[in-house]
Amino acid sequence: MAGIMNEVAVKKNDGLVRRLYDWMLHWADSKYGLLALIVLSFAESSFFPVPPDVLLIALVLGATSRWYKYAFWCTLASVAGGLAGYGIGVFAWDTMGRWIVENVAHMPLVDVDGRLDIALPSYLISTMGSALGGEYLFQVYDHWNAWIVFVFGLTPLPYKLTTITAGVARVDLTIFFLASFVARACRFFLVAWLLHKWGESAKEFIDRYFNTLCVVFVVLLLGGFVVLKLAF
């Protein structure tokens, strides 16, 4: 699972992340697997460091005929957790929110024109360029508002980073909810369907290429947004 682990692993915390990763996987062999998936999907959207894909993959491989059930509950729990993350951004940014962003999502806050902001990863800037509307996260919110939640929900960025900062940016809550639901459903149903269709070979594909394919899809999506904006 090196590809998914790259989303959350930071060198100085590799040991902790590895232990959390193994702890998550052990639920796949218990009767509480689905409940654990729901709880951890909710938690990951606001504060937990390991993405739910880890447990989702293990559960689907253990019962491929139930792939849609696991993807459905993973999506609902992740979106509900996203609302909790949004609330942290609105009501607890200066305390809990900033700590989570810097210590769990491992995204340092920097001063940009008198406002604390978050530098976007180089792979997003190099692939999406000016379509993002800036090189810092809140600059992108200024440009796209809540619609960027859908885009970031598909990328390898920690989802908690998106949900909390969306609350800080006061993006439209209705659009935030809809964008979160569609983005998380696309991600989790695609992962589960691939595993249902091709099993272990799909797991190797997801591990190696899924994050890259997500970024490519987002680039194409943003390109479509730009075309529509220019046309109308």
Secondary structure, DSSP 8 states (H G I E B T S, - for coil): -HHHHTTT--GGGHHHHHHHHHHHHHGGGSTTHHHHHHHHHHHHTTT-SS-THHHHHHHHHH-GGGHHHHHHHHHHHHHHHHHHHHHHHHHSIIIIIHHHHHHTS---EEEETTEEEEB--HHHHHHHGGGGSSSBHHHHHHHHTTHHHHHHHHSSS-HHHHHHHHHHTT--HHHHHHHHHHHHHHHHHHHHHHHHHHTHHHHHHHHHHHHHHHHHHHHHHHHHHHHHHHH-
